[in-house]
């Protein structure tokens, strides 16, 4: 059994499917008897995909797709295909698919699971104060913002915005561009990488009234 992603997203040499993407499975079943036989192929869909189409002769009941192929000569192979769509709201990073074959309704033989990686971007943002108060008029409050890529794909052009102003000082432990008005743009974050932005805010009269 094999899987083909219609428009794969490639990350570090790994082909991934995005939510909403189509995956086509190709299933091959062989009659290992020395006489003609009936091949029954069943395929239970992963809960994170939805059925789209299948090759001729299929039946579908719930989430199970079945083909019944009669009069398959001894030792010959038949091939069927199944197309599914990764659900738009899927949040998993993998979907699995396994086919099961019966010859003349005998013992079931399952294929090895075919695992497809699903591209899932994700960010974690944590903001903290790094100095101690209480803070009076014209005191500076020091902030630290850590942005981490917790998804399974690299991200780029990430904007971090803080509406507070004036910002007196800003530094970054990773490449980030500051626009002078409270927004930083992080050029890129690899999977598992994080960027740290630090800056200070000066307490104004309106803050303590």
C-alpha positions as CSV (number, residue, x, y, z in Angstrom):
1,X,0.0,0.0,0.0
2,X,1.2,3.5,-0.8
3,X,0.1,7.1,-0.4
4,X,0.4,10.0,-2.9
5,X,-0.1,13.6,-1.7
6,X,-1.6,15.8,-4.4
7,X,0.3,19.0,-3.5
8,X,2.9,18.0,-0.9
9,X,4.5,20.5,1.4
10,X,8.2,19.6,1.8
11,X,10.0,20.3,5.1
12,X,13.5,19.0,5.5
13,X,13.0,16.4,2.8
14,X,9.7,15.1,4.4
15,X,6.5,15.3,2.3
16,X,3.6,16.6,4.3
17,X,-0.1,17.2,3.6
18,X,-1.8,20.4,4.8
19,X,-5.3,20.4,6.2
20,X,-7.7,20.4,3.1
21,X,-5.2,18.5,1.0
22,X,-6.0,15.3,-1.0
23,X,-4.3,12.0,-0.4
24,X,-4.6,9.0,-2.8
25,X,-3.9,5.5,-1.5
26,X,-3.0,2.7,-3.8
27,X,-3.9,-0.8,-2.5
28,X,-2.6,-4.0,-4.1
29,X,-4.1,-7.4,-3.2
30,X,-2.9,-10.8,-4.4
31,X,-4.7,-14.1,-4.6
32,X,-2.1,-16.5,-3.1
33,X,-4.3,-19.6,-3.7
34,X,-3.7,-22.0,-6.6
35,X,-7.3,-21.5,-7.8
36,X,-9.4,-18.5,-8.7
37,X,-10.7,-16.7,-5.7
38,X,-12.7,-13.7,-4.4
39,X,-10.7,-10.8,-3.0
40,X,-12.4,-8.6,-0.4
41,X,-10.5,-5.4,0.4
42,X,-11.6,-3.1,3.2
43,X,-10.2,0.2,4.3
44,X,-11.3,2.1,7.4
45,X,-10.8,5.8,7.2
46,X,-8.8,7.8,9.7
47,X,-11.1,10.1,11.7
48,X,-9.2,13.1,10.5
49,X,-9.9,12.6,6.8
50,X,-13.1,12.4,4.7
51,X,-13.9,10.3,1.7
52,X,-13.6,11.8,-1.7
53,X,-13.6,9.0,-4.3
54,X,-12.5,5.4,-5.0
55,X,-11.8,3.2,-8.0
56,X,-14.6,1.3,-9.6
57,X,-16.6,-1.3,-7.7
58,X,-16.4,0.2,-4.2
59,X,-19.0,0.4,-1.5
60,X,-18.9,2.7,1.4
61,X,-20.7,2.3,4.8
62,X,-19.9,4.9,7.4
63,X,-16.1,5.2,7.4
64,X,-15.4,1.8,5.8
65,X,-14.7,1.4,2.1
66,X,-15.0,-2.1,0.6
67,X,-14.2,-3.7,-2.8
68,X,-15.3,-7.2,-3.7
69,X,-13.4,-8.6,-6.7
70,X,-14.6,-11.9,-8.1
71,X,-12.8,-14.6,-10.1
72,X,-9.2,-13.4,-9.5
73,X,-6.9,-16.1,-11.1
74,X,-4.4,-17.8,-8.9
75,X,-1.4,-15.7,-7.9
76,X,-2.7,-12.6,-9.7
77,X,-2.8,-9.1,-8.2
78,X,-5.5,-6.5,-8.3
79,X,-5.1,-2.8,-7.6
80,X,-7.7,-0.3,-6.2
81,X,-7.3,3.4,-5.3
82,X,-8.9,5.5,-2.6
83,X,-8.8,9.3,-2.4
84,X,-9.4,11.2,0.8
85,X,-9.2,14.8,2.0
86,X,-7.5,15.8,5.2
87,X,-10.2,17.6,7.1
88,X,-9.9,21.4,7.1
89,X,-10.1,21.5,10.9
90,X,-7.6,18.7,11.5
91,X,-5.2,19.5,14.3
92,X,-3.2,16.2,14.3
93,X,0.3,15.9,12.9
94,X,-0.2,12.4,11.4
95,X,-3.0,10.4,9.7
96,X,-2.8,6.6,9.3
97,X,-4.4,4.2,6.8
98,X,-4.5,0.4,6.8
99,X,-6.1,-1.9,4.3
100,X,-7.3,-5.4,5.1
101,X,-7.6,-8.2,2.5
102,X,-9.6,-11.5,2.6
103,X,-9.3,-14.3,0.1
104,X,-12.6,-16.2,-0.2
105,X,-13.7,-14.7,3.1
106,X,-10.9,-16.5,4.9
107,X,-8.2,-15.1,7.2
108,X,-7.8,-11.3,7.2
109,X,-4.4,-9.9,6.2
110,X,-3.7,-6.3,7.1
111,X,-1.2,-4.1,5.3
112,X,1.4,-2.1,7.2
113,X,0.0,1.2,8.3
114,X,0.7,4.1,5.9
115,X,1.5,7.2,7.9
116,X,1.2,10.7,6.3
117,X,2.6,13.7,8.2
118,X,0.2,16.7,8.4
119,X,1.8,20.1,8.3
120,X,0.7,22.0,11.4
121,X,2.1,25.5,12.2
122,X,2.1,26.6,15.8
123,X,3.4,29.4,17.9
124,X,3.8,29.9,21.7
125,X,4.2,33.4,23.0
126,X,5.2,34.1,26.6
127,X,5.6,37.6,28.1
128,X,7.1,38.4,31.4
129,X,8.4,41.3,33.6
130,X,12.1,40.9,34.4
131,X,12.5,43.6,37.0
132,X,10.8,44.2,40.4
133,X,8.3,46.9,41.3
134,X,6.6,48.8,42.7
135,X,6.9,51.2,39.8
136,X,6.5,54.9,40.1
137,X,6.2,57.7,37.6
138,X,9.1,57.6,35.0
139,X,10.3,54.2,36.3
140,X,11.1,51.7,33.6
141,X,9.4,48.3,33.4
142,X,11.5,45.7,31.7
143,X,9.7,43.1,29.5
144,X,10.8,39.9,27.9
145,X,8.8,38.2,25.1
146,X,9.7,34.7,24.0
147,X,8.2,33.4,20.8
148,X,8.7,29.7,20.1
149,X,7.8,27.6,17.1
150,X,5.9,24.6,18.5
151,X,4.6,23.4,15.2
152,X,6.2,20.9,12.8
153,X,7.1,23.3,10.0
154,X,9.4,26.3,9.8
155,X,7.8,29.7,10.0
156,X,8.8,33.1,8.6
157,X,7.8,36.8,8.8
158,X,6.3,36.5,12.2
159,X,4.9,39.8,13.6
160,X,4.9,40.5,17.4
161,X,3.1,43.6,18.4
162,X,2.8,45.4,21.8
163,X,0.6,48.4,21.8
164,X,2.3,50.1,24.8
165,X,4.5,53.1,24.0
166,X,6.9,54.8,24.4
167,X,9.3,51.9,24.1
168,X,12.7,53.1,25.2
169,X,14.9,50.2,24.4
170,X,14.6,47.1,22.3
171,X,16.9,44.2,21.7
172,X,16.6,40.7,20.3
173,X,18.5,37.5,20.8
174,X,17.5,36.4,17.4
175,X,17.0,38.2,14.1
176,X,14.0,40.6,14.5
177,X,13.3,43.9,12.9
178,X,11.6,46.6,15.0
179,X,9.4,49.3,13.2
180,X,9.7,51.8,16.0
181,X,6.0,51.6,16.8
182,X,5.6,48.5,18.8
183,X,5.9,45.7,16.1
184,X,8.8,43.3,15.6
185,X,9.2,41.0,12.6
186,X,11.0,37.8,13.2
187,X,12.6,36.7,9.9
188,X,12.4,32.9,10.5
189,X,11.9,30.3,13.2
190,X,12.9,26.7,12.6
191,X,10.9,23.9,14.3
192,X,11.5,24.1,18.0
193,X,13.4,27.4,17.8
194,X,12.6,30.5,19.8
195,X,13.3,34.2,19.5
196,X,13.6,36.5,22.5
197,X,12.7,40.2,22.4
198,X,13.4,42.5,25.4
199,X,12.3,46.1,25.9
200,X,11.3,48.6,28.5
201,X,8.3,50.8,29.1
202,X,8.4,54.1,31.0
203,X,5.5,54.6,33.5
204,X,3.6,57.8,32.6
205,X,1.2,59.8,34.7
206,X,-1.9,58.2,33.2
207,X,-0.7,54.8,34.4
208,X,-0.8,55.8,38.1
209,X,-3.8,58.1,38.3
